[in-house]
Amino acid sequence: MRKRLLSLVTALVLACSLVPSVALAGEGGGTPVPITIEIGENGAPAGTSGTGWTYENDMLTLEAGYVFTLAGHAFGVSEESSISNEGVIADGTLSARVYNYGIIEGGTFNDGGNNNSVDSSGTITGGTFNVGVNNGGTIEGTGTFNASVQNQRGGGIILSGTFGGEISYNHNIIRGGTFSGALSNDGTIEGGTFSGAVTTTEGGIIEGGTFTRSSSVASNDDGTIAGGTFEGSVTNGDPDWNGAVIIGGTFKSTVTNYDVIEDGVFSSVVINEESGTIGGSTFVRSSIVKNKGAIVGGTFDGTVQNEQTGSIADSQSTSPILNGKVTNYGAIGGGFFALPIICEGGTVSASTFPVHTALTGLSIAETANAELVASFEKDSEETNCFMLKAAEGYQLPDAIAVSLGSADAPELAAGTDYTYDAATGAVAIKKGAASGPLLLTASGVPVVAPAPEPAPPTPDSRPPTSDAKLLAATGDSAIPTVVAGIALLAAGALAASAAARRNRRTHRR
């Protein structure tokens, strides 16, 4: 009995596996079945129903599990004509309103004079759209959109496609695509290529994307630019709508700022209007900043022109660094300046400048700052303090020189503008006198070592002393000694001669 039951179950499973996929297509399983619907000259199907579709009251309903091609003529009888799609539209010409819950892979979608559109909560991967598209689903692939596209809030995502409509609206997310027309953004742009006018409003965000030289970007009404590459002009904020901010991005063309710039890289002209604030960012050597508002942070390697209404100062947390040419028509109350400030009627009440050195045999003791700097405070009697140290083989000099900017620049007055203690090496430069970059020049004095004393001679090393010197030391003369010596020699010779005569006499006898 058990063997029969097992055999029956096996046969049933085998039978089910042999059922064609067509049987499951309507339930969304298996491979979608291709279906062709013939459209007559009147714009209606050549029947009222077929496999996977029905046509009733000017509405063509396409079921899930099928791939539809509309052949013959364009579908669309009247302004009431419509299509409800849960399957896949692969091809055809559609001059009707389309409600897409499935997939559109291809086809041409026209207005037909009936103000048609495509409302999609499904997926669009291809096709040519000459009517407006309201996207609450996903647009990807190679579709071409020649009319307006509304990317709806809460669900619409654009990943790719070509958008050439006069104006499109993004209320949700754009991650890709090529946009040649205008775009209004109150959602998020994460990617894509844009060559038309882009306006970000009502809290819209630009986080990425490439905005070509023909593009223009306006961000206002709480808009945020957090990233992207901008080759065209950018306007951040509006005098009447505050709240726009730039916190990132690369800007290669003119930027006009009415609100806040906190971060980014700028390589062209930046116009900071009276209501604008620059609190950070990097402005490269090719940049030109025309400041009518406030600069309280950022690194400026290019040119800065501080206009009459402009101000440059430190904030509680930031301090601007200006490494390039600065022309001042306004007010400067802080910041680091690598070069002298060119004042054209402006005022400077406080700033910081570098201290350069030309030292020989000397060095400066470490300070709290990584770089050697001096603070300027107008009319201040406070001082910038430094300490000279002598290198080995040198001692501190009696005097030093301090000048503004270079060796050819005017020197500060010793005792009035600065003091120097030759005993300790302490240098104190008045903050009121440090109105530009400083040059501290000093040379250490080489230390000369004394000649060593000769070592006392040893007995073995004394030269022999002559008899004459010995006699001279006793006060005797050397002449008597010589005479006595001659006399002794003569006496010896006489004695020897007498002895010889006696010997001869003895032999004769």
Summary of the structure (lengths in Angstrom):
residues: 509
radius of gyration: 51.3
end to end distance: 185.6
largest distance: 197.6
contacts: 1681
relative contact order: 0.04
helix: 12%
strand: 42%
